[in-house]
Amino acid sequence: MMAAPMLEVARLHAYYGKSHILHGVDLRIEEGEIVALLGRNGVGRSTLAKAILGMVRAEGTLKLRGTDILGRRTFEIAHLGIGYVPENRDIFPTLTVRQNLQLGEKRNPHQPKPRWNIEDMFEIFPRLREREHTPAGVLSGGEQQMLTLCRTLMGDPDLVLIDEPTEGLAPLIVTQVAEFLRTLRARGISVLLIEQKLAIALDISQRVYVMGHGQIVFEGSPAELKGNAMVRKEWLEV
């Protein structure tokens, strides 16, 4: 019997008030797989992440390792093993780097010891060690992105939804974020990467989805997307 995928999305519709944003989305992520979700701004990629997390009204099928999560509250979904890195980062500006990381810690005495601790985060991003006692609000954009990624990991998720992690970052920081994603893959964590930068997405993902008008318009390998000029021109290029 085949194991259930880490995440299964089928015939998913999502809404902001009366606005119908997602129109029957189908998507899956296997254990330890990085999947890139590409598309222009406004096509529904961030809405899909929020629908998975129970943050917007949705209908259809949403399963995490075979368990139905549609209709559950966001904190319940998080406790089941989904982490979220929002595009706006949502750090706590008056708290220090260490305090932000501590807030992300998974503290459940009935579950195994988490895979990650604060020292691990400082090894992944040494710059955070240097800024350990600095209020997060005065960090650079790149440092805040590092902090948000690490705070999510402190919750010990099995699946991480990451929304535009390289937006507005300097090339050196972009390289560090890409290496962070490779670290997740090496540790067996599944990732849904919502990304605008085609080169990065194709370099680190194993499969790719392209979204347009609230629907999936392409699914395939990075190589297949590279070889499909029509899809790139119609749905990705500005």
C-alpha positions in Angstrom: 0.0 0.0 0.0 1.4 3.4 -1.0 1.9 6.0 1.7 -0.3 9.1 1.5 1.5 12.2 0.1 2.6 14.8 2.7 0.0 17.2 1.3 -2.9 16.5 -1.1 -5.0 19.3 -2.5 -7.9 18.4 -4.7 -10.7 20.5 -6.4 -9.9 23.3 -4.0 -11.9 26.5 -4.1 -11.2 29.5 -1.9 -12.8 32.9 -1.3 -12.1 36.3 0.1 -15.6 37.4 1.1 -17.7 37.1 -2.1 -14.6 37.0 -4.3 -13.9 33.5 -5.8 -10.1 33.3 -5.9 -9.2 29.6 -6.4 -11.1 27.6 -8.9 -10.5 23.8 -8.4 -6.8 23.6 -7.6 -5.1 20.2 -7.6 -1.7 19.8 -6.1 0.4 17.3 -4.1 3.6 17.3 -2.2 5.5 14.1 -1.3 7.6 13.4 1.8 10.8 15.4 1.6 10.0 17.1 -1.7 10.5 20.7 -2.6 7.7 21.8 -4.9 7.7 25.3 -6.5 4.5 27.2 -7.2 5.0 29.8 -9.9 2.9 32.5 -11.4 2.4 36.2 -11.8 1.3 38.3 -8.8 -2.4 38.1 -8.1 -3.1 34.7 -9.6 -3.9 33.1 -6.2 -0.6 31.5 -5.0 -0.6 33.2 -1.6 -4.3 32.4 -1.3 -3.6 28.7 -1.7 -1.1 28.8 1.2 -3.6 30.6 3.4 -6.4 28.1 2.3 -4.1 25.2 3.4 -3.6 26.9 6.7 -7.3 27.6 7.3 -6.9 31.3 7.0 -9.5 31.8 4.3 -12.8 30.2 3.4 -12.3 27.1 1.3 -14.0 24.0 0.0 -12.7 20.8 -1.6 -10.1 18.3 -0.3 -7.1 19.2 1.9 -5.2 16.3 3.5 -2.0 16.2 5.4 -0.6 12.6 5.4 -4.1 11.4 4.7 -5.7 13.3 7.5 -8.4 15.8 6.4 -7.5 19.3 7.6 -10.1 21.3 5.7 -12.2 23.3 8.2 -9.7 23.0 11.1 -8.5 26.1 12.8 -5.1 27.5 11.9 -3.4 26.6 15.2 -4.6 23.1 14.9 -3.2 22.7 11.4 0.1 24.1 12.7 0.2 21.6 15.5 -0.2 18.8 12.9 3.1 19.8 11.4 2.7 22.7 8.9 4.9 25.7 9.2 4.3 29.0 7.3 6.7 31.8 6.3 4.5 34.7 5.2 5.6 37.2 2.5 5.5 40.1 5.0 7.7 38.1 7.5 5.6 39.0 10.6 8.5 39.3 13.0 7.9 40.8 16.5 9.9 44.0 16.1 10.3 44.9 19.8 11.6 41.4 20.8 15.2 40.4 20.2 16.3 37.8 17.7 16.6 35.1 20.4 13.2 36.0 21.8 11.6 35.7 18.4 13.1 32.3 18.0 12.0 31.2 21.4 8.4 32.1 20.5 8.6 29.7 17.6 9.7 26.7 19.8 7.5 23.6 19.9 6.8 22.8 23.5 4.8 19.6 23.8 6.1 17.2 26.5 4.1 14.4 24.9 5.9 14.6 21.5 9.5 13.7 20.6 12.3 16.2 21.1 12.3 18.7 18.2 14.8 18.3 15.4 15.9 21.9 15.7 17.1 24.3 18.4 18.4 27.9 18.5 22.0 26.8 18.2 21.1 25.1 14.9 19.6 28.3 13.6 22.7 30.2 14.4 24.8 27.6 12.5 22.5 28.0 9.5 22.6 31.8 9.6 25.7 33.0 11.6 24.5 36.6 11.1 21.6 35.8 13.5 24.1 34.8 16.2 25.8 38.2 15.8 22.4 39.9 16.2 21.1 37.6 18.9 20.2 40.4 21.4 19.2 43.0 18.8 15.5 44.0 18.5 14.2 42.4 15.4 12.6 45.6 14.2 16.0 47.1 13.4 17.3 44.2 11.4 17.8 44.5 7.7 15.3 43.0 5.3 17.6 40.0 4.7 18.2 39.5 8.4 14.5 39.6 9.1 13.9 37.0 6.4 16.6 34.7 8.0 14.8 35.2 11.3 11.4 34.4 9.9 12.6 31.2 8.2 14.4 30.1 11.4 11.4 30.9 13.7 9.2 28.7 11.5 11.7 25.8 11.8 11.7 26.1 15.6 8.2 24.7 15.5 9.6 21.5 14.0 7.3 21.3 11.0 7.2 18.4 8.5 5.9 20.7 5.7 6.8 24.4 5.3 4.9 26.8 3.1 7.3 29.7 2.1 5.9 32.7 0.4 8.3 34.8 -1.7 11.4 34.3 0.5 13.8 36.1 -1.8 11.6 39.2 -2.6 13.7 42.4 -2.3 16.8 40.7 -1.0 20.4 41.3 -2.1 22.0 38.5 -4.3 24.2 37.3 -1.4 21.2 36.8 0.9 19.2 35.1 -1.9 22.1 32.6 -2.2 21.9 32.0 1.6 18.1 31.5 1.4 18.5 29.0 -1.4 21.1 27.0 0.7 18.6 27.1 3.6 16.0 25.4 1.4 18.5 22.8 0.4 19.2 22.1 4.1 15.5 21.5 4.6 15.4 19.0 1.7 18.4 17.2 3.1 16.7 16.9 6.5 13.6 15.4 4.9 11.3 18.4 5.3 8.7 19.0 2.5 8.5 22.5 1.1 5.9 24.4 -1.0 7.9 27.3 -2.4 6.0 30.3 -3.7 8.6 32.2 -5.7 8.9 34.8 -8.5 12.6 34.1 -9.3 12.4 31.4 -11.9 16.1 30.4 -11.8 16.0 29.7 -8.0 12.7 27.8 -8.1 13.9 25.6 -11.0 17.3 25.0 -9.4 16.1 23.7 -6.0 12.7 22.2 -6.7 11.9 18.6 -7.8 8.5 19.5 -9.3 6.9 22.7 -10.5 3.3 24.0 -10.7 2.3 27.1 -12.5 -0.8 28.9 -11.5 -2.9 31.3 -13.6 -6.4 32.8 -12.9 -6.7 30.7 -9.7 -6.1 27.4 -11.4 -3.1 25.1 -12.1 -2.1 25.5 -15.7 1.1 23.5 -15.7 2.6 20.6 -13.7 6.0 19.0 -14.4 9.7 18.8 -13.7 11.9 21.9 -13.8 13.4 20.6 -17.0 10.0 20.3 -18.6 9.2 23.9 -17.7 12.5 25.1 -19.1 11.6 23.3 -22.3 8.1 24.8 -22.6 8.5 28.3 -23.9 4.8 28.6 -24.5 3.9 28.1 -20.8 6.6 30.5 -19.7 5.6 33.2 -22.1 1.9 33.0 -21.4 1.9 32.5 -17.6 5.3 33.7 -16.2 7.0 36.3 -18.3 6.2 40.0 -17.7 
